[in-house]
Amino acid sequence: MKLVAIVGADGTGKSTQAQRLARRLTELGRDAACVRPVFLLFDPWKIRGGRGTTRAMSPRLRRVGNGSARRRGGSLAASAAGYAYALATYLYMRAHYRGVEFLVCDRYFYQYFFDVSGMGARGIAKSFPRPSVVFWLDGDLGIVRERSDTPPTTPAEEKYFEDAFAFYRDLAPSLGFVRIDASRPVEAAAEEILRILLERVGA
């Protein structure tokens, strides 16, 4: 199984590109599926002991609106629990989808580590099992404001996005991310991702 991850800060088009890639691979006769890894087993953000919001699909609102500045420093316990959950999910994903040729991940675990541990997640991310190929949608606040359904509206939210951009830019060289300019037209970026993937796997 080839594990293909589409990563990047919120609002850069990950879901769109992941779904397009899985669809195009299927059209080419390849066995492909698309998943959101962090939510495969359950929603980890709801394991909160009743504290704070539990909206699974709005991580920015959780972080920025509910004490994120303190949490993003990341306690050792939270980081360890997050890593254990991610590893269990990764192993499940490998076993459950072992017959699939291409498993396209709409996001991977890097954003989850960042959400739990902030910039301290860099070491965690570098130690985690890597996908076969990682496509990184590199963007900026302008792209997020243009494309996101929930663009940043406060300085704290803007700071979160800037930190996320910096997090991915720091990880990219050491983890071998394939950079895709998120400002490109959606179809052009999709074709670039497909072309590079097929070149990488020798198809």
N, C-alpha and C positions, 0 to 999 in steps of 0.2 A: 504494500500500500504506500502510495506517495501522499504524504501529509503536506498540504499547501496552505499556508496562512496568509491572510490579507490583514495587515495591521496598520495602525496609525491612530492619531488622536480622534476623539469623537467629532463627527461632522465632516470628515474628509472623504466619505463615500465608500467605506468598507463593505457595508451590507450590499450595496448596489453591485460592486465589483465582484464580491464573492458569489452572489447569485448568478450574475452573468457568466462568470467563469465556469461554474458547475453546469449551467445550461449549455454553453458552447461545447464543453467537453462531451456532454451527452449527445449533442447533435452530431459530433464527429465519431460517434460510435464507441466512446470510452465510457466505462462504468464510473460514474462520479456522483458524489453526494455533497451537500452543503450543511454544515452544522455551526452552532454557536457553542463552543466548548464549555465556557464557564457555566452555562445553564443546562448542560446535559444531564447531570444527576439531580440537581435541585437548584434553587436560587440561594446562593450563599449569603446574599445580603439580608435575607429574612431571618437568619440565625443571629438575632440581635437582642434576645432577652426582652423584647417589647420596647426597646429604646429606639426612638427616632422613627423616621419614615421607612417603609419597606417596599417602596416602588422599585421593582426589579429593573425596569428599563430606563430609569433616569438616574444613572450614577452621579452625574454632575450635580443634580439637585441634592442628592444625599451628601456628597462631600462638601459642597460649598455652603449649603443651607443648614447643615446640622453638625457643626463643630468640626468641619474637615481640617481646619488648620492644626488642631491638636492631633487628630487621628492620622494625618498624613505623615507625621513623624514616624508612626508605625511602631507599636510595642513589639518586643521579641515574641510574645505569645501570639499576637495577631498574625505576625509574619509567618511563624511556624505553622499555625493552623491553616493559613491561606496556602502555604506551599503544600501541606499534606493534602488539602482538598484538591488542589490543582493536579497533583501527582496521581491521586486516585482517579480523577476524571480522565487524565491522559491515558492511564492504563486501561480504563474501561473503553475509551474511544478506540484504542488500538485493538482491543479484543472484539468489540462489538462490530466494528467496521472492517475487520481484517480481510474480507472478501472484496472490498471496494478498491478499484484501481487508484482513483484520486479522491481523497477526502479534503474538501475545501473548507477551511475554517474561517468563518466570519468573525474576525478578531481571533486572538490566541489568548494566552494567559498573561502576556506582558502587561496589558492594560490593567488586569485584575491585580497583579503584583504592585503596580504603581498606585492603584486606588487604596490598597491596604497599607503600603509602606512608603509611599512618596518616592523621592529620589533615592532613598535607601534600597529600593527594589532593584537597582542595577545589578548588584551581585547575585541576588536571587534569580533574576531573569537569565543571567549568564550561566548559571549552574543547572538550569532546567533543561530537560530533553528538547532538542530542536526539531522543528519541522524539516521536511525535505527541502522546501523552498519557502522563503518569506518575502512577500511583496509588501513594501512599506509605502503607504500613501502619505507623502510629505506635503503638508499644507501650512497655512497660516490663519490668523484670525479673520482676514478678509474672506477666505474661502468658507470658513465656518459660519460667518455671518450670512453669507450668500446662500448656503446650502442646508444648514441645519434647521430642523423644526423648532429647536430651542436654543437659539444663539445666545452668547453671553451678554448679559445686560448690566453687570456690576463689575467693579474693579476686581473683586475676589474671584468672580467667574473668569474674567480675562486672565488673571494670574494662573488659575488652574490650567487653562489651555496652553499658556506659554510654557508652563512647567512640563506639560505633557509633550509638547513639541520638542523641548530640550531633552527629555527623557529618551524619546525615540532616536533623536539625532546622536545621542551619546551611545546608544546600544548598537546602532546600525553597522558601524565598521567592524566591531569585534564579532558580531553575530552574522555578518554576511548578508544583511538585508538587501534586496533588490529595490532601489529607489524608483518610485513612480511619482511623477509630478501630479499632485492632486488637482492642480488648476487646469489640467488638460481637459478637453471635452470627454465626457464619459465614455463614448464609444471608442475614441482613440486610445484612451487609457486601457480599456478592456482588451482591445486588439494587441496592444503592447504586452500586457500580462500574459495573454494566451500564447503569443509568439515566443516569448522568453521561456515560458514553462515548457513548451514542446521542444525547444532547443535544449533545455537543461536535461530533460529526461530522454533525449535522443529519439523522439517520436517524429 
